Amino acid sequence: MDRLLASRQSLSEALQSRGVVPVLGPDVVLVDSEAPDGTRTSVPFYRLVAEELLQTYGVSLPASDGGNLGGGWLLHRAVAQVLADSATVSTERVRRSVSAIVRNVATRCPSSPLLDRLAALGVFDLFVCLTPDDVLVEALHRALGPDAVEIVAYAPNADSTQPADIAPARGGAARVFFPLGRSAAGTRLAIHDEDALEYLYKFQEDGARRAPNLLTELRSRDLLYLGCDLPDWLGRSLLRLTNESRLSSQDKKMEFFAADARDPSLNSFLSRFNPNASVFPWSPQEFIGELEALVSARGGVPQGARVAAPPTPQRAAGPAGGPTVFVSYASQDTAAARAIADTLVGLGFGDVWLDKHKLIAGDDWSDRIDDAIDHCDFFLPVLSLQADQRREGVFWEEWRKAVVRAMRVNDAFLLPVGIDGTAPDRSGYERIFNGFTSDFRRIHLLHAPQGRLSDEDQAQLRARVGRFLEAARG
């Protein structure tokens, strides 16, 4: 937690000096769309684009994918499927279709409340947009005015006489750079993984000649990655391109990630070779709320910006006033989690949340898991080799939310418990000890093989209950 707090402070200082450049990926482009029943909902822009592209070419996803697009870069997945299923369709024809669909969807869904909030912060004068749409541009137009927004797009096949560089920063204005092309420029845009690789490779060759001012700014300022969900290869390529010195250099700039770097190998790479990289356990929506709070604390939110105040935890009293605890675990570890929960009740804890809405020793204090994590007194993640092997699971999201909550609690909140035969600090967890849960290894780790806590750990937990009750009384 100390490292996350230090990273948050570093981000706050960088925002104050206007030294941060947001790098925006497809997961942050959420737009208002009208549902068939007439209601308006927030949906991923590129889900709409991908679905329309598949429909245009009469292509369906394989049954192995469950017939849906899933996560990641949806446009790239849809294009790959179209090209695989339509052998007679040229890449350039698909590129024209993508460009037209992006513009059409933007016309139907022009509003993105999330990007409006980001544009209204007024602390960024340069944005990097990894998607080819103009949703961010329109948000900046609404916040700053059309004359205050400068746009530059790069494409390897563009006329080399066309500008690819940015002008110097000017007060009250913003510049937007599209390194992977822009649909408004026609068909000069990256539509799949190989395109993205080629664009970045060519820009590495052309940048020093065609965009020296831009490269200087990107390589000297801190980068904030929002909604990127960067594939391993793209993440490493982009990071190296925007850094003048090698990533392992101790004196390089800072890089801040939302909970986008979900690829375990990329997280592991960052933790080993990028000493100034910080992966925050926040979704893009939560991250923008944190940015608003940081700017507001500095007295710098411009008129019209909406600040999301952090929720105030409200503890529900357990039996005899004992502290409430949320036990979170992978489904394979149910038996051990249940044994730990039973022990916690015997040690004086009050309500124990287990199995979603099912509690031990008390009544349900919440109908929603999010509320339970926000209102409990302690959060106990059950660590195991089985959980570590899970690439996806509800418990990962619960752990991420708990790490966010821990940053607001000025006391012990997380109580990680390892249930394997080997002590958790020697269990070699690959996923658990990387990414947003990496600080678990720095917290005092309890050990409960198969759910049985040692006498020493039980004594520590009983003493913690006593200190909690004493503080509550006094």
N, C-alpha and C positions, 0 to 999 in steps of 0.2 A: 504494500500500500504506500510506503514511503516513496518508492520510485514513481508511482502514478501521480502522487501529489506533487512531487518535484517536476514531473513532466507537465502537469497542469499549470504550475506556476511559470514554467518556461514558456508555455504557449501564451499565457496572459501577458508576459513581458514582451513577447514578439508581436502580439496584436497591438500593444500600446505604441510600439515603434513603427507600426505599419510595415513590418518586415515579413509578412506571411503571404504566400501565394496558394490559393486553393486549387487543387487538381480534382476536377469533377468527373466521375464516371457514370455509367447508365443507372446505377441503383439509386442515385439521388434525384433523378429526373422523374418526379412523381407529378402527375397532372390530374386535374378535375375532369372526370368523364361522366357522361349521362348513361345510366343503366337502362335496360329495357323498360323498367317500371317508372322511369322518369326521374328517379332520384339520382343525385350526383355523388360520386365516390372518388377517392384518390386511388389512382392505379399507376403502375409503372408504365411510362411512356413507351418503352421498347417492347413491352408485352403486346401493346396494341399494334406496334409496327410489325413485330414478328408474326403475330396471328394473321394480319392482313396480307403479309407477303406469302405465307403458306397457303392461304385461301386463293390468292391470285394465281398461283401455279398448281393448285389442286394437290398439294403435298400434305401428307400426314406424318406425324412422328412415329417411330417404331413402337410396337407394343411394349418393348423392353423399357422404354422411357415412360410408360404409363400413359402415353398419348398426350402428355403435356410438356411444356417447355422447361419446367423446373427453374433452377437458379442460374447464376452466372451471366455471361454476356449473351442475352437472348437473341439479339440480332445476328451475332456470329453463328449461333447454333442453328437458327432458322435458315440462314443463307447456305450453310454447309449441307443442310438436309435438302434444300431445293436443288443445289448443284449435284448432289449424289443421286437424287431421284429423277432428274431431268437432264439426261446426258446430252440431249440436243440443244439445250439452252446455254447460251454463252454467258460467261461471267459478266461481260459488259452489259448485256441485256438486263441481267439481274441487278447490276449496279444502277442502271437507269430506273428500274422499278423501285429499288430501295430509296433512291433520292426523292422520287415523286411521292412515295408513301410517307416518308418522314415529313415532307412539307404539308401533305394533306392532313396527317394526324395533328400536326402543330396548328393547323387552321381550325380543326374541330375542337381541339383541347388546348387553347392558348394560355390557360392559367395554371401556374404551379405555386401554390401557397408556400411550399417549403423553400423554393428558390427565391420567391419574393422576400421572404424573411432574410435569407442570406444576402441578397442584393441590398436590402435596407440597412444592413449593419454599418456600412460606411467606413469600414476599416481595411478594405481590400481595393487596390488600384490595378491589380493584374490577376486574371483568372486563366487557367488552362482547362479547356473543355475537351475531353476525350471522346465525346459523342458529336455527331455531325448536325444536330438540331440547333434551332435558335431559341429554345425555351429560356435559357439563361439570358441571352441577349435581350429578349423581350422583358424579362424581369428587371434587368438593369435599365432599360428604357423607361419603365414605369417608375423606378426609384430615382434615377438621375436625369432623365430626359434623353431623347435620341441623339442630341448633339454632343452628349458627354460620354458616348460609348464608341470606342475604336475597335475594329475587328480585323484580325489578321489570320489567314488560313494557309496551311502548307499542304502541298501535294507534290510528289516526286515528278509527275509528268506535266506540271504547270510551266508556263512560260517563265524562264529564269529572270526575265526583266521585270516581272511582277513583284511588288513588295512582299516580303515575308518577314520583315522586321517590325518592331514596335517603336513608336515615338516615346520620348521621355515622359514620365508621369507628370500629370498636371492636376492641380487641386480640384476636387469635386468630380473628377472623371475616372473612368475605368477602361482597361484594355482587356480584350478577350482573345486568346490564342487557341486555334484549332490545329493541333499537330497531326491529327488523322483525317483532315479534310472537313468540308462543310457542304451540306446538301444545297444551301442557297447558291453555291458556286456552280451548280450543275451536277456533273457525275464525278467530280474529283473528291472522292471520299473512300475511306477504308470500310469494307463491308464484311470481312472475315479475318481470322487470325493471321493468315499469311500476308494479307494486305497490311495489317497493323505492324507486323514485323518489318515489312519492306519500307513503310513510311518512316518508322523510327530509324532504321538503318540508313536510309537516304538523308534524313535530316541530320544525322550525325556527320555525314559527309558535307552537306550543304550549309549547315548552320553557321559555321565560322565565317563563311563568305556572304551568305544571304541574310543572316539574322544575328549579327554580333551583339546588338543591344539586348535582344531577347535572351540569348544564351548567357550573357553576363548576369542578367537579373535572376534567371532561374538557378544559376550556379552559386549565387551569393545570398539568396534569400531562403528562409525556411519554407518547406512545402507541407501543405495540409491535404491529405488524400481523403476525399469524401465519396462514398458510394462507388468505389472503383472495383471491389472484389477482384483484385488483380490476379490473373493467372501467374504462376511462378515465373515463367520465362519472360512475360511482359513486365512484371513487377521489377525483376532484376535489370532488364534492359532500360526501362524508363528511369530507374534510380541512378544507374551509371551515367546515362546521358545527361541528366540534370545535375551531376556533381563533377566539379573540375578535378578534385582529388579522388583517390580510390576510396571505396566505401568504408574500409577499415581504419581510415585516418581518424585519429582522436580529435583533431581540431576542425573537422568538417561541420557544416551547418546542421540544424535539426530537421528531422522529418517526423511528421505526426500523422498517424493513421487512425481512422475510425475503425470499427470492427469489420473492416473490409478484407484485411489480409488473413482470410480464413484458411488458405492453403497451408497445411502443417509444414511443408518443406520450405515455403517462403518465410513463415514465421521463424523457423529454425535458422534459416539463413540470416534473417535480420538480427536475431539475438546473438549470433556468433560474429557477424562481420560488419554490422552497422551500429556502432556504439551510441549514436545520437538518434536512433529511431525509437519512437514510442508508439505502441499499438494500444489505443484506448478502448475500453470495453463498451463503446457506445455505438448504436446504430446511427446512420446519417441524421435521422430526425432528432435523436437525443443529443448528438454532437452539436447540431445547430442551436438547440436549446441551451447547451453549455456555453457556446460562443456568445449568445445573447446575454447570458448571466455574467460572463467574464467582462464583456464590454460595458454592461450596465454598472458593474462594480467599479469600473474605472471612470464612470460618469460620461461615457462616450456613446450611448445609444442615441442615434438621431431620431427626430420626431417621426412617428409612424412605425418604428420598429417594435415588434412585439416580444416581450421578454417572458420566457417560461420560467416561473419561479419553481425552485425544487420543492417537491412535496414535503410536508412536515410529517415525520413519522408519528403515528398515533398507536401507542402500545395498548393491546387488549390484555387485561389482567387475566392471568391463568389462575387455576385453583391455588388458594392460599397466597396469591400474589406472586407465585413463582414466575420466572422469566419464560417467555414463549420462544420456541425454537422451530425452525424450518429445516427438515431433514431432506436433502435432495440427493438422488442416486439414479444410476442406470437400472433399467428393469431387471437385468441379470442379477443385481445385488439386493433384491427385495428382502430376502430372508435376513441378511446381515443388517440391513437398514432397520428392519422391524426389531431385531434384538437390541440394537443401539437405542432406538426410541423407547423401548420398555425400560432400559437401564436409566435413561435420562429422567423419566418420570420418577423412578425410585430415588434419584439423586436430588429431587426437589424442583425440577423444572415444571412449569405449568403446562399449558397447551403445547402439544407436539404435533406439528403438521406432517402428515405422511400420506402417501397415495392420493395426491391431489386434494379432494375435499374431506378426506378421512382423517380425523384427529384422534390422538390418544389422550385420555384423562381430562378432556374438556370439550366445550362446544366450539363449533366452527366460528372463527372470528372474522371470516371473510368469504365471499363467494368467488373471488378471483385470485389466481396465483400471484399476479402482479401486486395486488394489494397485500397479500400475505407476506411477500418478500419485503415490501415497504414498511410493514407494521410489526414484524417479528423482532424480538430482542436479540436473537442470535441466529446465524445461518450455518448449518452443518453440512458441507458437501462430503459425500462418501466416495473416497478415492479408491480405485482398483485398476488392475491390469485390464479387466473386462471393459470398464468404462473408458480407459485410455485407448482401447482399440476401436471404439465407436467414433466414426467420422461425423456422425450426425445423431442428434438425440435431443429431446426436450430438456434434459438436465443441463446440457451446455448453455442453453438460453437462460435457464434459472441461475446458473453460476455466473453468467455474464451480468445479469441484473443485480445479483448480490454484490459483485465486485464494485459496480457503480454505487450501490447504496453504501458500501463500506467507506467510500471516499467522503461521505457526508457524516459519518459516525465518529465522534471524537472519543473512541474507546474500542476495546476488542469487540468484534462483531462476527468475523469468520472463524469457524472452528473446524478445520479440515481433519477428517479421520480416514486413515488408510486401513483397509480390511484384508490385505494380502498377508501371507505368512512373513514376508520380508517387511521391515519397517519402511514407511512411505518415503523417507528421505533417501533410501537405497533401492527403491523399486524401479528406477529408470523410466518413469513415465514420460513418454515422448510428447504426447499432446497436452497433457495436464500441466506439465512444467514448461510450456511454451505459450506464446500468445497472451491473451488477456488473463489467463489463470496462472501465469508464470510466477507471480508473487506468492502463490500457495506454498512453494518450497521454502520461502523466507519466514513464514508464520510457524509458530510452534505446532508441529504435527502430532496429533494423537494417533495411537495405534490400537486397533481392535480387530485382531485376526478373526475372520468369520463372524464379526459383530460382537466379540467379547472384549470389553475394555479392561485393561489391567487395573489392579488395585490402585496403583499410583495415579493413573489418568482419571480414575473415578474420584480420587481424593481431590485432584486439581479441579475437576468440574464441580464437585460439591462446594469447594471453597469459592469458586466463581459465583455460584448461586448465592452463597452467603454475602459476598461483597455486593452483588446486585441488590439484594433485599435491603442491606444496610444503607446503600446509597439512595434507594427509593424512600426509605423512612426518614433520611436525614437531610 
